[in-house]
């Protein structure tokens, strides 16, 4: 009989590049001991946040400019010393740094405007997973799972609405789809999501074959008003209880509670 994890923490850590002294006084052992004292079995630690900042010594992405240490690596090592699992978080469609530096990667709505926050407006800018941005995230994923003893990967915000960027329109036409047909655009968006999830799932399991190796995504495909909620937490509990690997690469889904017992 396999004991189910008692408590899991999602350590939300979206940190603006304008914030100074990030983790300057961080004590990894104190961090892990605090979690252990609270009967935490697993904590989601951040590789990359919505700002597009990485929290480790990346050669692919952009490390937070105020971070002077490998925060991800120190968290993983300390937690493992205390028997605590560390699934790693990667923000996908929301990456403000990538959006600002690669506008050609952004999602475009039917009116030809970028999806997400406008100039001088607070918020997140949406990236298109049918552009070179998907290669960027795949490279970051491979860098993380090859470089660290991760216990799984949580891909957040895998959300591709109907995108009308030049590449999406061109690829729809190549498949015999009509970009002006809303249902065709939704069909293509789902296809893009599924292809991306399958790609990163393969990367995770290629480098992390030993269970538990978990890949999951909080995501939804167009239209926005009809998000599909899949009982990911129940499936995860069941599969962990029987010692099975837990994967959800092929169907758009979204966790029912952000920051809840997603991994438990």
C-alpha positions as CSV (number, residue, x, y, z in Angstrom):
1,X,0.0,0.0,0.0
2,X,1.5,3.3,-1.1
3,X,0.9,6.2,1.4
4,X,-0.6,9.3,-0.4
5,X,1.3,12.6,0.1
6,X,-0.1,14.6,3.0
7,X,0.5,18.2,1.9
8,X,1.6,19.9,-1.2
9,X,2.5,23.6,-1.6
10,X,2.4,25.7,-4.8
11,X,5.1,28.3,-4.1
12,X,3.8,31.2,-6.3
13,X,6.9,33.2,-7.3
14,X,6.1,35.7,-10.1
15,X,8.8,38.3,-9.5
16,X,9.2,41.5,-11.5
17,X,12.7,42.2,-12.8
18,X,12.4,45.6,-11.0
19,X,12.4,43.9,-7.6
20,X,15.9,44.1,-6.0
21,X,17.8,41.6,-3.8
22,X,15.8,38.6,-4.8
23,X,16.7,35.7,-2.4
24,X,19.6,37.7,-1.0
25,X,19.0,36.3,2.5
26,X,17.6,32.9,1.5
27,X,18.6,30.0,3.7
28,X,17.9,26.7,1.8
29,X,18.1,24.5,4.9
30,X,15.8,26.8,6.9
31,X,13.4,26.8,3.9
32,X,13.3,23.0,3.7
33,X,13.1,22.5,7.5
34,X,10.1,24.9,7.7
35,X,8.4,22.8,5.0
36,X,9.3,19.6,6.8
37,X,7.9,20.9,10.1
38,X,4.7,21.7,8.4
39,X,4.4,18.1,7.1
40,X,4.9,19.2,3.5
41,X,5.7,16.3,1.1
42,X,6.0,18.3,-2.1
43,X,6.6,21.9,-3.1
44,X,6.4,23.4,-6.6
45,X,9.5,25.5,-7.2
46,X,9.9,28.0,-10.0
47,X,12.1,27.7,-13.0
48,X,10.4,30.5,-15.0
49,X,7.6,32.9,-14.1
50,X,5.0,35.0,-15.9
51,X,7.5,37.9,-16.2
52,X,9.8,35.5,-18.2
53,X,12.4,35.6,-15.4
54,X,14.3,32.4,-14.7
55,X,15.5,31.5,-11.2
56,X,18.5,29.4,-12.1
57,X,21.7,29.8,-14.2
58,X,20.1,29.5,-17.6
59,X,21.8,29.6,-21.0
60,X,18.5,29.6,-22.8
61,X,16.3,32.2,-21.0
62,X,16.9,35.3,-18.9
63,X,17.9,35.0,-15.3
64,X,16.3,37.5,-12.9
65,X,18.7,40.4,-12.9
66,X,18.7,40.7,-9.1
67,X,19.2,37.0,-8.4
68,X,22.9,36.3,-7.5
69,X,22.5,32.5,-6.9
70,X,21.0,29.4,-8.4
71,X,17.7,29.6,-6.4
72,X,16.1,26.7,-8.2
73,X,19.0,24.4,-7.6
74,X,19.4,25.3,-4.0
75,X,15.7,24.7,-3.3
76,X,15.7,21.3,-5.0
77,X,18.9,20.1,-3.2
78,X,17.7,21.3,0.2
79,X,14.2,19.8,-0.2
80,X,15.6,16.5,-1.3
81,X,17.8,16.3,1.8
82,X,14.6,16.5,3.8
83,X,12.7,14.0,1.7
84,X,10.5,16.6,0.0
85,X,9.6,16.4,-3.7
86,X,10.2,19.3,-6.0
87,X,8.1,19.5,-9.2
88,X,9.2,22.5,-11.2
89,X,7.0,25.3,-12.5
90,X,7.4,26.7,-16.0
91,X,5.1,29.5,-17.2
92,X,4.3,29.0,-20.9
93,X,2.0,31.4,-22.8
94,X,2.5,34.3,-20.3
95,X,6.1,35.5,-20.7
96,X,6.4,39.2,-20.7
97,X,10.1,39.3,-21.4
98,X,9.7,37.1,-24.5
99,X,6.7,39.2,-25.7
100,X,8.6,42.4,-25.4
101,X,11.7,41.2,-27.2
102,X,10.0,39.0,-29.8
103,X,6.7,40.6,-30.8
104,X,6.6,38.2,-33.8
105,X,5.9,35.4,-31.2
106,X,2.7,37.1,-29.9
107,X,-0.9,35.8,-30.3
108,X,-3.0,38.1,-32.6
109,X,-6.8,38.4,-32.4
110,X,-9.2,38.6,-35.2
111,X,-9.0,42.4,-35.4
112,X,-5.2,42.1,-35.9
113,X,-4.3,43.3,-32.3
114,X,-2.0,41.5,-29.9
115,X,-3.7,39.4,-27.3
116,X,-3.1,40.5,-23.7
117,X,-1.9,43.6,-22.0
118,X,-1.5,46.7,-24.2
119,X,1.5,49.1,-24.0
120,X,1.5,51.0,-20.7
121,X,-1.0,48.6,-19.3
122,X,-0.3,46.2,-16.4
123,X,-0.9,42.5,-17.2
124,X,0.4,39.6,-19.2
125,X,1.1,39.4,-22.9
126,X,0.2,36.2,-24.7
127,X,2.6,34.2,-26.8
128,X,1.7,31.9,-29.7
129,X,2.7,28.3,-29.4
130,X,2.7,28.0,-33.2
131,X,5.8,30.2,-33.5
132,X,9.5,30.0,-32.6
133,X,8.3,30.6,-29.0
134,X,7.5,26.9,-28.7
135,X,11.1,26.1,-29.5
136,X,12.2,28.5,-26.8
137,X,10.1,26.9,-24.1
138,X,11.1,23.4,-25.3
139,X,14.8,24.4,-25.0
140,X,14.1,25.8,-21.5
141,X,12.3,22.6,-20.5
142,X,15.2,20.4,-21.7
143,X,17.7,22.6,-19.9
144,X,15.8,22.2,-16.6
145,X,15.1,18.5,-16.7
146,X,18.6,17.7,-17.8
147,X,20.3,20.0,-15.2
148,X,18.2,19.3,-12.1
149,X,16.7,16.3,-10.2
150,X,13.2,17.4,-10.8
151,X,10.2,15.4,-9.6
152,X,7.9,16.6,-12.3
153,X,7.1,19.6,-14.3
154,X,4.0,21.9,-14.1
155,X,3.5,23.8,-17.3
156,X,1.2,26.6,-16.5
157,X,-0.9,28.8,-18.9
158,X,-0.9,26.6,-21.9
159,X,-3.6,28.6,-23.5
160,X,-3.8,29.1,-27.2
161,X,-7.0,31.0,-28.3
162,X,-7.9,31.5,-31.9
163,X,-4.7,33.1,-33.2
164,X,-4.6,35.0,-36.4
165,X,-0.9,35.8,-36.6
166,X,0.7,35.4,-40.0
167,X,2.1,31.9,-39.2
168,X,-1.2,30.6,-37.9
169,X,-3.2,31.9,-40.9
170,X,-0.6,30.4,-43.3
171,X,-0.6,27.0,-41.5
172,X,-4.4,26.8,-41.4
173,X,-4.5,27.4,-45.1
174,X,-1.9,24.7,-45.7
175,X,-4.2,22.2,-43.9
176,X,-7.2,23.2,-45.9
177,X,-8.7,25.2,-43.1
178,X,-10.4,28.6,-43.5
179,X,-8.9,31.2,-41.1
180,X,-12.1,33.2,-41.4
181,X,-14.1,30.3,-40.0
182,X,-14.2,30.5,-36.2
183,X,-14.7,26.8,-35.8
184,X,-11.6,26.1,-38.0
185,X,-9.6,28.6,-36.0
186,X,-10.6,26.9,-32.7
187,X,-9.8,23.5,-34.2
188,X,-6.4,24.7,-35.2
189,X,-5.8,26.2,-31.7
190,X,-6.6,22.9,-30.0
191,X,-4.2,21.2,-32.4
192,X,-1.4,23.7,-31.5
193,X,-2.0,23.1,-27.8
194,X,-1.9,19.3,-28.1
195,X,1.2,19.3,-30.2
196,X,3.0,21.5,-27.7
197,X,2.0,19.4,-24.7
198,X,3.0,16.2,-26.5
199,X,6.4,17.8,-27.3
200,X,7.3,18.9,-23.8
201,X,5.9,15.7,-22.3
202,X,8.3,13.7,-24.5
203,X,11.2,15.9,-23.4
204,X,10.5,15.4,-19.7
205,X,10.1,11.6,-20.0
206,X,13.2,11.3,-22.2
207,X,15.4,12.6,-19.4
208,X,13.3,11.6,-16.4
209,X,12.3,8.0,-17.0
210,X,12.2,6.9,-13.4
211,X,8.8,7.3,-11.7
212,X,7.5,9.5,-10.3
213,X,8.0,11.7,-13.4
214,X,5.0,13.9,-13.8
215,X,4.1,16.2,-16.6
216,X,0.9,18.2,-16.5
217,X,-0.5,21.5,-17.7
218,X,-2.9,24.1,-16.5
219,X,-4.4,25.1,-19.8
220,X,-7.4,25.7,-22.0
221,X,-8.0,26.1,-25.7
222,X,-10.4,28.4,-27.5
223,X,-13.0,29.7,-26.9
224,X,-12.1,31.4,-23.6
225,X,-15.7,31.2,-22.2
226,X,-15.7,27.4,-22.5
227,X,-12.7,26.1,-20.6
228,X,-12.6,22.4,-20.0
229,X,-12.0,21.3,-16.4
230,X,-10.4,17.9,-16.0
231,X,-10.2,16.2,-12.6
232,X,-6.4,16.3,-12.7
233,X,-6.1,16.1,-8.9
234,X,-8.2,12.9,-8.6
235,X,-6.3,11.2,-11.5
236,X,-2.9,12.2,-9.9
237,X,-3.9,10.7,-6.5
238,X,-5.0,7.5,-8.1
239,X,-2.0,7.0,-10.3
240,X,0.4,7.9,-7.5
241,X,-1.3,5.5,-5.2
242,X,-0.6,2.6,-7.6
243,X,2.9,3.8,-8.3
244,X,2.2,4.9,-11.9
245,X,3.5,7.7,-13.9
246,X,1.0,10.6,-14.3
247,X,0.8,12.3,-17.7
248,X,-1.8,14.6,-19.3
249,X,-0.2,15.6,-22.6
250,X,-3.0,15.2,-25.1
251,X,-6.2,17.0,-24.0
252,X,-6.7,20.6,-23.1
253,X,-7.5,21.0,-19.4
254,X,-7.3,23.4,-16.6
255,X,-6.8,22.8,-12.9
256,X,-10.0,23.6,-10.9
257,X,-8.2,25.6,-8.2
258,X,-5.1,27.7,-8.9
259,X,-2.6,27.2,-6.0
260,X,-4.6,24.3,-4.5
261,X,-3.5,20.6,-4.1
262,X,-2.6,20.3,-7.8
263,X,0.0,17.6,-7.2
264,X,-1.5,15.9,-4.2
